Amino acid sequence: MFTISRKELTQAQIDLAMYYRDAPGLPGYPGAGHFVAIFSQVLSKATPQLDIAALAYAKSGIGLSDALTICFINKYAFKLLRPITYIQNEMGYTKWAPLFGTLITLNFHRHIHQTPATC
């Protein structure tokens, strides 16, 4: 999985990573916007009737909302490390680095049992 270094990435691989990076304030789609954009392309080729297209958008929006909620619930339920921390510290790839920086966040597993009164 980590046999390719950052220097060995092709331009196509870099372009794909940059397109899907989901970083706030940068060009591109935020979060689940990629999936909605792809879904819109599929619908435009299928040309369904308006009521079918509206129902499809509603169901995809509900599904994306549920998926995001479940991701955050599980993030704190399983108390796992961030991917970069896991790759470097647990898998032993200490010099591995992602193509672009990750957001700085707390190590939430250390703070999971704190309440506002104990912070």
N, C-alpha and C positions, 0 to 999 in steps of 0.2 A: 504494500500500500504506500509506503513512504520511500520507495526506491528512486523516485524522481525528485531531484532537488529543484529549488525555485529557479535556478539558472538554466535548467534543462526544459522548462515549460515551453511549449510552442506558443506562437502568438494567438492561435485559435483557442488554446486552453486558457490563456490569460484573459482574452476577450470574454469568454464564457463565464469565468469567475467574476470578472468585474460587472458583468450584466446582472448576475444573480446575487450580488453582495448584500443587498437590502440595507444599506447604510443610510441613516437619516440625513437629509440635507444634500445628498449626492444625486447626480442624474440617475434615472431608472425608476423602476416601480418600487413602492414600499411594500414590505412584507408579502402578503398573499396577493398583491397586485399582479405578480407574474402569472399566477394561475388564472386570474380573472382575464388577463390579456390574452392568454392562450385560449381560454374558453370562448372569448369573444370572436377570435379568429375561426374557431371551429363552427360556432353558430352562424357566422357570416357566410361560410361555405355551404352549410346545411340549409340555410334560408327557411327556418321553421316559421309557422304562423306566430303572430305576436303573443297570443296567450301561452303558447308552448315555450317561447323564448323567455317570457316573463317568469313563468314557473321554474324554468331551468336556472335562471339567474337567482331567484329567491332560494332555491334549494342549494345552489353552490355557495351562496352567501351564508346560509345557516350552517352548512357543513364546515366552511372555513372558520366561522366563529366558534363552533364547537371544538374544532381541532386546536385552535389557539388556546382556548380555555383549558383543554385537557393537557396540552403541553406545559402550561404554567402550573397546573395542579401537580403533575408528575415531576416537574423540576424540583419542587420542594418536598414531595413525598419520598423520592428516592435519594435525595441529598448527594448527588453525584458531582464530580469535578467538571469544570469547563473542559471542552475538548482539547484545547491547547495544553492545559495543565496535565491532563491525562496522558496525552501523547508524549510530552516531555518527561514527566516525572514517573509515570507508571509503566509506560512502554519502553522507556530508556532512550528515546530519540531526543537527547538533550539539546542538540543543535538544530533541530527542526524548527522552522518558522513558517507561518502561513504567508500566502502571497501578499496580503494586506493585513494591517493591524486589526485586532479585535477590540470590541468595546471594553472599557475598564469597568469592571463590576466587582462588588464584594464577593468573597468566597462565601456564598450564601449558606453552605453547609455548616459553617462555624457560627452563624448568626440565627439559625433556624429556630432555636428554642427561646430566643429573646423576645420579649414583649416590649411595647413602648415604655412601660414602667421600669424595665431593667436595662434599656439601651444606654 
